[in-house]
């Protein structure tokens, strides 16, 4: 049972509420990647190593991932409006703290705070848009929500590059202040309070075990490359802790009277299938966004602002796709739209496997544009299908779980692809050096020039390292292409919303 302080008022204030919650969504999603192009500048400012500086990205995602499942509980207990206001205020303050951080420890700590406060913004904004719109408008509502959720991380590198080049890297965090103030004011003035009259019991053991499992596995992925993986006792410790915590969570989920995650959601095969699909989409979306800016800056030699401009067509592609999908939903099969989006994403990743050090920006721009189109065509249909079988009282918790699983995929994907990239450089470097042999005629022809001075030897080794780095990037793109293709059969298991005789979209009844 739910108490809605002013449900009719929310419908009447649909436009200002939508603007306010979308500002919060964009502010949150923007910060998942806006720091990417600024990482080299942040690294120099806080004297961090290449391995340590990636914590600026993963700490934010992991903190948000751990706190996301609490969204439904807090919304029911203290009210969605209060949770929204506290989250926006805390996120904005944490952003300011990131901007004034003077050391690696400080910025990682404040990024954790950002993730903790921002965890509820994405799922609550999704639930609010579903609540204030009638069923026949849910497709359009999810198109608006998807635009904010996807365009934030897509436009992040472009905006981050411009701010870093023209002002300072600290402005990638200061930019959240005006957005946060506007979002806070809109939610405070127009959104009504809504909370459950039934006080749910908080499953402390379930939450703690899930948080420990996520943290253990993520630390294993982050620290693995530098600690030689399973040759290290530290990595084995993270793995064992993660497995034990996950086992405890599974037992608690199966046996507790009121588990941390409602079993009704897990019994919905359609919702679970969409969550699994979203996990892989998280890997694909955020891994590409984490790999491309460093590749353009470090290998291609692009300035930070130019890197942002080259990334911009990805956002244009998403805008076009988001607009198109809002018009297409209701006129053609949602699953067909999802399949087209997946196919376009596969084509863009195939184009990325053709990258070379001698290419111009054309291939990067076209593949980025197609990647944006594919993402836009995937996000909205997936969200619409995922909640087609979810009852209204489970939407807030379902949105939290849906976002949680996608974030797990995002954090794991960044760590896995970065680990493969680092190890791939060593492997390809060793293979390329094998050809620098006296019995190789080409090598003999250039050897007198190469080994004439120590500086020439260093340049020759740098050339091999650049080639090895590009080959390692291509390996990552090939893996993501394979994941994209393997995701396609999951679409067959999904169930789309049915239409009433009057043509209105209705939710499919749960089993």
C-alpha positions as CSV (number, residue, x, y, z in Angstrom):
1,X,0.0,0.0,0.0
2,X,1.3,3.4,-0.9
3,X,0.5,6.9,0.2
4,X,0.7,9.5,-2.5
5,X,0.5,13.0,-1.2
6,X,-0.5,14.7,-4.5
7,X,-0.7,12.2,-7.3
8,X,-3.0,14.5,-9.4
9,X,-0.6,17.4,-8.8
10,X,2.3,15.4,-10.2
11,X,0.4,14.7,-13.4
12,X,-0.4,18.5,-13.7
13,X,3.3,19.3,-13.1
14,X,4.6,16.7,-15.4
15,X,6.8,19.0,-17.5
16,X,8.7,20.7,-14.6
17,X,9.0,17.4,-12.7
18,X,10.4,15.8,-15.9
19,X,12.9,18.6,-16.4
20,X,14.0,18.4,-12.7
21,X,14.5,14.6,-12.6
22,X,16.2,14.6,-16.0
23,X,18.7,17.3,-14.8
24,X,19.5,15.0,-11.8
25,X,19.8,12.0,-14.2
26,X,22.2,13.9,-16.6
27,X,24.3,15.2,-13.7
28,X,24.7,11.7,-12.3
29,X,25.3,9.9,-15.6
30,X,27.7,12.6,-16.9
31,X,30.1,12.0,-14.0
32,X,30.6,8.3,-14.9
33,X,32.8,9.4,-17.8
34,X,33.4,13.1,-17.8
35,X,36.7,12.6,-16.0
36,X,38.0,10.2,-18.6
37,X,39.7,12.7,-20.9
38,X,41.0,14.6,-17.9
39,X,42.7,11.6,-16.3
40,X,46.2,12.4,-17.6
41,X,45.9,15.9,-16.1
42,X,44.4,14.6,-12.8
43,X,47.2,12.0,-12.7
44,X,49.9,14.7,-12.9
45,X,48.2,16.9,-10.4
46,X,47.9,14.3,-7.7
47,X,51.1,12.4,-8.6
48,X,49.3,9.0,-9.2
49,X,50.5,6.0,-11.3
50,X,48.6,4.8,-14.3
51,X,47.1,2.0,-12.3
52,X,46.0,4.2,-9.4
53,X,44.4,6.8,-11.5
54,X,41.7,4.4,-12.9
55,X,40.4,4.3,-9.3
56,X,38.9,7.7,-10.0
57,X,36.5,6.0,-12.4
58,X,35.9,2.6,-10.8
59,X,35.5,4.0,-7.2
60,X,32.5,6.1,-8.4
61,X,30.8,3.2,-10.2
62,X,31.4,0.7,-7.4
63,X,30.0,3.0,-4.7
64,X,26.9,3.7,-6.8
65,X,26.6,0.0,-7.5
66,X,26.6,-1.0,-3.8
67,X,24.2,1.7,-2.8
68,X,21.7,1.3,-5.7
69,X,19.7,-1.6,-4.2
70,X,18.9,0.6,-1.2
71,X,16.9,2.9,-3.4
72,X,13.6,1.1,-3.1
73,X,13.9,0.7,0.7
74,X,14.7,4.3,1.4
75,X,12.0,5.5,-1.0
76,X,9.4,3.4,0.8
77,X,10.6,4.3,4.3
78,X,11.4,8.0,4.1
79,X,9.7,9.0,0.8
80,X,11.0,9.3,-2.7
81,X,11.1,13.2,-2.6
82,X,13.2,13.2,0.5
83,X,15.6,10.6,-1.0
84,X,15.8,12.7,-4.2
85,X,16.6,15.9,-2.3
86,X,19.3,14.3,-0.1
87,X,20.8,12.6,-3.0
88,X,21.0,15.7,-5.2
89,X,22.4,17.8,-2.4
90,X,25.0,15.2,-1.3
91,X,26.1,14.6,-4.9
92,X,26.5,18.3,-5.6
93,X,28.6,18.8,-2.4
94,X,30.7,15.8,-3.2
95,X,31.3,17.1,-6.7
96,X,32.6,20.4,-5.2
97,X,34.9,18.4,-2.9
98,X,36.3,16.5,-5.9
99,X,37.1,19.8,-7.5
100,X,39.2,21.0,-4.6
101,X,40.9,17.7,-3.8
102,X,44.7,17.9,-3.5
103,X,45.7,14.2,-3.4
104,X,44.7,10.9,-4.9
105,X,43.3,9.7,-1.6
106,X,41.1,12.7,-1.3
107,X,39.7,12.5,-4.9
108,X,39.0,8.8,-4.6
109,X,37.3,9.3,-1.3
110,X,35.1,12.1,-2.6
111,X,34.3,10.1,-5.8
112,X,33.1,7.3,-3.5
113,X,30.8,9.9,-1.8
114,X,29.6,11.0,-5.2
115,X,28.7,7.4,-6.0
116,X,27.0,6.8,-2.6
117,X,24.8,9.9,-2.9
118,X,24.2,9.5,-6.7
119,X,23.1,5.9,-6.6
120,X,19.4,6.7,-6.2
121,X,19.2,9.4,-8.8
122,X,19.0,7.1,-11.9
123,X,16.5,4.5,-10.7
124,X,14.3,7.0,-8.9
125,X,14.1,9.3,-11.9
126,X,13.0,6.3,-14.0
127,X,10.4,5.3,-11.4
128,X,9.1,8.8,-11.2
129,X,8.7,9.2,-14.9
130,X,6.8,5.9,-15.1
131,X,4.5,7.1,-12.2
132,X,3.6,10.5,-13.6
133,X,2.9,9.2,-17.1
134,X,-0.1,6.9,-18.1
135,X,0.8,3.5,-19.5
136,X,0.4,4.6,-23.2
137,X,3.1,7.2,-22.6
138,X,5.6,4.9,-21.0
139,X,7.5,4.4,-24.3
140,X,8.0,8.2,-24.7
141,X,8.8,8.6,-21.0
142,X,11.5,5.9,-21.3
143,X,12.9,7.7,-24.4
144,X,13.3,10.9,-22.4
145,X,14.8,9.0,-19.5
146,X,17.1,7.0,-21.7
147,X,18.4,10.2,-23.3
148,X,19.6,11.5,-20.0
149,X,21.0,8.1,-18.8
150,X,22.9,7.5,-22.0
151,X,23.8,11.0,-23.3
152,X,25.5,11.9,-20.0
153,X,28.3,9.3,-20.3
154,X,28.4,9.8,-24.1
155,X,28.8,13.6,-24.0
156,X,31.0,13.4,-20.9
157,X,34.3,13.1,-22.8
158,X,33.5,16.0,-25.1
159,X,32.5,18.3,-22.3
160,X,35.4,17.1,-20.0
161,X,37.9,17.8,-22.8
162,X,36.7,21.3,-23.4
163,X,36.6,22.2,-19.7
164,X,40.0,20.7,-19.1
165,X,41.6,22.5,-22.0
166,X,40.0,25.9,-21.6
167,X,39.7,26.1,-17.8
168,X,41.1,23.3,-15.6
169,X,40.4,19.6,-14.8
170,X,38.7,20.7,-11.6
171,X,35.8,22.2,-13.6
172,X,34.7,18.7,-14.7
173,X,33.4,18.5,-11.2
174,X,32.5,22.2,-10.6
175,X,30.1,22.0,-13.5
176,X,27.7,20.0,-11.4
177,X,26.9,23.0,-9.0
178,X,24.4,24.9,-11.3
179,X,22.8,21.6,-12.5
180,X,22.4,20.4,-8.9
181,X,20.9,23.6,-7.7
182,X,18.3,23.6,-10.5
183,X,17.5,19.9,-10.0
184,X,17.1,20.4,-6.3
185,X,14.8,23.4,-6.7
186,X,12.6,21.6,-9.3
187,X,12.1,18.5,-7.1
188,X,11.5,20.6,-4.0
189,X,8.9,22.7,-5.6
190,X,6.9,20.3,-7.9
191,X,7.3,16.7,-6.8
192,X,4.9,15.3,-4.2
193,X,5.9,13.0,-1.4
194,X,5.2,9.3,-1.8
195,X,6.1,6.5,0.6
196,X,4.8,3.2,1.7
197,X,2.5,2.9,4.7
198,X,4.0,-0.5,5.4
199,X,7.5,-0.3,7.1
200,X,9.7,-2.9,5.4
201,X,12.2,-4.7,7.5
202,X,15.8,-3.9,6.4
203,X,17.8,-7.0,5.5
204,X,21.1,-6.0,6.9
205,X,22.8,-9.4,6.2
206,X,21.6,-9.4,2.7
207,X,22.8,-5.9,2.0
208,X,26.2,-6.4,3.7
209,X,26.9,-9.7,1.9
210,X,26.0,-8.2,-1.5
211,X,28.1,-5.1,-0.9
212,X,31.0,-7.3,0.2
213,X,30.7,-9.6,-2.8
214,X,30.7,-6.7,-5.2
215,X,33.6,-5.0,-3.5
216,X,35.6,-8.2,-3.3
217,X,35.3,-9.0,-7.0
218,X,35.9,-5.4,-8.1
219,X,39.1,-5.2,-6.0
220,X,40.2,-8.4,-7.6
221,X,39.7,-7.0,-11.1
222,X,41.3,-3.6,-10.2
223,X,44.3,-4.9,-8.4
224,X,44.9,-8.1,-10.5
225,X,47.1,-6.6,-13.2
226,X,49.5,-5.0,-10.8
227,X,49.7,-8.0,-8.5
228,X,50.3,-10.7,-11.1
229,X,46.7,-12.0,-10.6
230,X,46.5,-15.4,-8.8
231,X,50.2,-15.5,-8.0
232,X,49.3,-13.0,-5.3
233,X,47.8,-13.8,-1.9
234,X,46.0,-10.5,-2.0
235,X,44.1,-11.4,-5.2
236,X,43.2,-14.9,-3.7
237,X,41.9,-13.1,-0.6
238,X,39.6,-10.8,-2.7
239,X,38.3,-13.8,-4.6
240,X,37.5,-16.0,-1.6
241,X,35.9,-13.1,0.2
242,X,33.7,-12.4,-2.8
243,X,32.7,-16.0,-3.2
244,X,31.8,-16.5,0.4
245,X,29.8,-13.2,0.5
246,X,28.0,-14.1,-2.6
247,X,27.1,-17.5,-1.2
248,X,25.8,-15.9,2.0
249,X,23.7,-13.5,-0.1
250,X,22.2,-16.4,-2.1
251,X,21.3,-18.3,1.1
252,X,19.8,-15.2,2.6
253,X,17.8,-14.5,-0.5
254,X,16.4,-18.0,-0.6
255,X,15.5,-18.3,3.1
256,X,14.8,-14.9,4.6
257,X,11.1,-13.9,5.1
258,X,11.8,-10.4,3.8
259,X,15.0,-10.6,1.7
260,X,17.0,-7.6,0.5
261,X,15.9,-8.2,-3.1
262,X,12.2,-9.1,-3.5
263,X,12.0,-12.6,-4.9
264,X,9.0,-11.6,-7.0
265,X,11.5,-9.6,-9.2
266,X,13.8,-12.6,-9.6
267,X,10.8,-14.9,-10.4
268,X,10.0,-12.6,-13.4
269,X,12.0,-14.3,-16.2
270,X,11.4,-11.4,-18.6
271,X,12.8,-8.9,-16.1
272,X,15.8,-11.1,-15.3
273,X,16.5,-11.6,-19.0
274,X,16.5,-7.9,-19.5
275,X,18.8,-7.4,-16.5
276,X,21.3,-9.9,-17.9
277,X,21.2,-8.2,-21.3
278,X,21.7,-4.8,-19.5
279,X,24.8,-6.3,-17.8
280,X,26.5,-6.9,-21.1
281,X,25.3,-3.6,-22.5
282,X,27.0,-1.9,-19.5
283,X,30.3,-3.7,-20.4
284,X,30.0,-2.5,-24.0
285,X,29.0,1.1,-23.4
286,X,31.3,2.1,-20.6
287,X,34.3,0.1,-21.7
288,X,34.4,1.8,-25.1
289,X,34.0,5.2,-23.5
290,X,36.9,4.4,-21.1
291,X,39.2,3.1,-23.9
292,X,38.8,5.6,-26.7
293,X,39.9,8.9,-25.1
294,X,43.3,7.5,-23.8
295,X,43.8,5.9,-27.2
296,X,43.3,9.1,-29.0
297,X,45.5,11.2,-26.6
298,X,48.3,8.7,-26.0
299,X,48.6,6.9,-29.3
300,X,47.2,9.4,-31.9
301,X,48.6,12.5,-30.1
302,X,45.2,14.3,-30.1
303,X,45.0,17.3,-27.7
304,X,42.4,16.9,-25.0
305,X,39.9,19.4,-26.5
306,X,40.2,17.8,-30.0
307,X,39.6,14.4,-28.4
308,X,36.3,15.8,-27.0
309,X,35.3,17.1,-30.5
310,X,36.0,13.8,-32.1
311,X,33.9,12.1,-29.5
312,X,31.0,14.5,-30.1
313,X,29.4,12.5,-33.1
314,X,28.6,9.7,-30.6
315,X,26.3,12.1,-28.8
316,X,24.7,13.2,-32.1
317,X,24.0,9.6,-33.0
318,X,22.4,9.0,-29.7
319,X,20.2,12.1,-30.0
320,X,19.0,11.0,-33.4
321,X,18.3,7.4,-32.2
322,X,16.5,8.6,-29.1
323,X,14.2,10.8,-31.1
324,X,13.6,8.1,-33.7
325,X,12.9,5.4,-31.1
326,X,10.3,7.5,-29.3
327,X,8.4,7.7,-32.6
328,X,8.9,4.1,-33.5
329,X,7.7,2.5,-30.3
330,X,4.1,1.6,-30.8
331,X,4.5,1.5,-34.6
332,X,6.9,-1.5,-34.9
333,X,8.1,-4.4,-32.8
334,X,10.1,-3.2,-29.8
335,X,12.2,-6.4,-30.0
336,X,13.0,-5.5,-33.7
337,X,14.2,-2.0,-32.6
338,X,16.4,-3.7,-30.0
339,X,17.8,-6.1,-32.6
340,X,18.6,-3.2,-35.0
341,X,20.3,-1.3,-32.2
342,X,22.4,-4.4,-31.4
343,X,23.3,-4.9,-35.0
344,X,24.4,-1.2,-35.4
345,X,26.5,-1.6,-32.3
346,X,28.2,-4.7,-33.7
347,X,29.0,-2.8,-37.0
348,X,30.6,0.1,-35.0
349,X,32.7,-2.3,-33.0
350,X,33.8,-4.1,-36.2
351,X,34.9,-0.8,-37.6
352,X,36.9,-0.2,-34.4
353,X,38.8,-3.5,-35.0
354,X,40.1,-1.8,-38.2
355,X,41.8,1.0,-36.3
356,X,45.5,1.7,-37.2
357,X,48.1,4.2,-36.1
358,X,48.1,5.8,-39.6
359,X,44.3,6.4,-39.8
360,X,42.7,9.8,-39.8
361,X,39.7,10.9,-37.7
362,X,37.1,9.6,-40.3
363,X,37.0,6.0,-39.0
364,X,36.8,7.2,-35.4
365,X,34.0,9.6,-36.1
366,X,31.9,7.2,-38.2
367,X,32.3,4.3,-35.8
368,X,31.5,6.6,-32.8
369,X,28.4,7.9,-34.5
370,X,27.2,4.4,-35.2
371,X,28.0,3.4,-31.7
372,X,25.8,6.2,-30.4
373,X,23.0,5.3,-32.7
374,X,23.2,1.6,-31.6
375,X,23.2,2.6,-27.9
376,X,20.2,4.9,-28.4
377,X,18.2,2.2,-30.1
378,X,19.0,-0.3,-27.4
379,X,18.5,1.6,-24.2
380,X,14.8,2.7,-24.5
381,X,13.4,-0.6,-25.9
382,X,15.3,-2.5,-23.2
383,X,13.9,-0.3,-20.4
384,X,10.4,-0.6,-21.8
385,X,10.5,-4.4,-22.1
386,X,12.2,-4.8,-18.7
387,X,9.3,-3.2,-16.9
388,X,6.5,-4.6,-19.0
389,X,6.0,-7.4,-16.5
390,X,6.9,-5.5,-13.3
391,X,4.0,-4.6,-11.0
392,X,3.8,-0.8,-10.1
393,X,4.6,-1.5,-6.4
394,X,7.9,-3.1,-7.5
395,X,9.0,-0.4,-9.9
396,X,11.3,1.5,-7.6
397,X,13.0,-1.6,-6.4
398,X,13.1,-3.1,-9.9
399,X,14.6,0.1,-11.3
400,X,17.3,-0.1,-8.6
401,X,18.1,-3.7,-9.4
402,X,18.1,-3.0,-13.1
403,X,20.6,-0.1,-12.6
404,X,22.6,-2.2,-10.1
405,X,23.3,-5.0,-12.6
406,X,24.1,-2.6,-15.4
407,X,26.6,-0.8,-13.1
408,X,28.2,-4.1,-12.2
409,X,28.7,-4.7,-15.9
410,X,30.1,-1.3,-16.4
411,X,32.7,-1.5,-13.5
412,X,33.7,-5.0,-14.3
413,X,33.9,-4.2,-18.0
414,X,36.2,-1.2,-17.5
415,X,38.5,-3.3,-15.2
416,X,38.6,-6.4,-17.5
417,X,39.2,-4.4,-20.7
418,X,41.9,-2.4,-19.0
419,X,43.6,-5.5,-17.6
420,X,43.5,-7.2,-21.1
421,X,44.9,-4.0,-22.6
422,X,47.9,-3.9,-20.2
423,X,48.7,-7.6,-20.6
424,X,48.1,-7.4,-24.3
425,X,50.8,-4.7,-24.7
426,X,53.4,-7.0,-23.1
427,X,52.3,-9.9,-25.3
428,X,52.3,-8.0,-28.6
429,X,55.5,-6.2,-27.7
430,X,57.3,-9.5,-27.2
431,X,56.0,-10.8,-30.5
432,X,57.0,-7.7,-32.4
433,X,60.5,-7.7,-30.9
434,X,61.0,-11.3,-32.1
435,X,61.1,-9.9,-35.7
436,X,64.0,-7.6,-34.7
437,X,66.5,-10.4,-35.5
438,X,69.7,-10.4,-37.4
439,X,68.3,-12.9,-39.9
440,X,65.4,-10.6,-40.8
441,X,66.4,-8.8,-44.1
442,X,64.3,-5.8,-43.3
443,X,65.8,-5.5,-39.8
444,X,69.3,-5.8,-41.3
445,X,68.6,-2.9,-43.7
446,X,67.5,-0.5,-40.9
447,X,69.7,-1.9,-38.0
448,X,72.6,0.5,-38.6
449,X,70.2,3.4,-38.2
450,X,68.3,2.0,-35.4
451,X,71.2,1.2,-33.1
452,X,73.4,4.1,-34.0
453,X,72.6,5.9,-30.7
454,X,70.9,5.3,-27.4
455,X,68.3,7.8,-28.4
456,X,67.6,5.9,-31.7
457,X,67.2,2.6,-29.8
458,X,64.7,4.3,-27.4
459,X,62.7,5.7,-30.4
460,X,62.7,2.2,-32.0
461,X,61.4,0.7,-28.8
462,X,58.7,3.4,-28.5
463,X,57.6,2.6,-32.0
464,X,57.1,-1.1,-31.1
465,X,55.3,-0.1,-27.9
466,X,52.9,2.1,-29.9
467,X,52.2,-0.7,-32.4
468,X,51.7,-3.2,-29.5
469,X,49.3,-0.8,-27.8
470,X,47.1,-0.4,-30.9
471,X,47.0,-4.2,-31.3
472,X,46.0,-4.5,-27.7
473,X,43.1,-2.0,-28.2
474,X,42.0,-4.0,-31.2
475,X,41.9,-7.2,-29.1
476,X,39.5,-5.4,-26.7
477,X,37.3,-4.3,-29.5
478,X,37.2,-7.8,-30.9
479,X,36.2,-9.2,-27.6
480,X,33.4,-6.6,-27.2
481,X,32.2,-7.5,-30.8
482,X,32.0,-11.1,-29.8
483,X,30.0,-10.2,-26.7
484,X,27.6,-8.2,-28.8
485,X,26.9,-11.0,-31.2
486,X,26.4,-13.5,-28.3
487,X,23.8,-11.1,-26.7
488,X,21.4,-11.4,-29.7
489,X,19.7,-14.7,-28.6
490,X,18.6,-13.1,-25.4
491,X,16.2,-10.9,-27.3
492,X,14.1,-14.0,-28.2
493,X,13.4,-14.6,-24.5
494,X,12.0,-11.2,-23.9
495,X,8.3,-10.4,-23.7
496,X,7.0,-7.1,-25.0
497,X,4.1,-5.0,-23.6
498,X,0.7,-6.0,-25.1
499,X,-1.8,-3.6,-26.6
500,X,-5.4,-3.3,-25.4
501,X,-8.2,-3.2,-28.0
502,X,-8.1,0.6,-27.9
503,X,-4.5,0.5,-28.9
504,X,-3.1,1.5,-25.5
505,X,0.0,-0.3,-24.1
506,X,-0.7,-2.5,-21.1
507,X,1.7,-4.4,-19.0
508,X,1.9,-8.1,-19.4
509,X,0.7,-9.9,-16.3
510,X,3.3,-11.6,-14.2
511,X,3.4,-15.3,-13.7
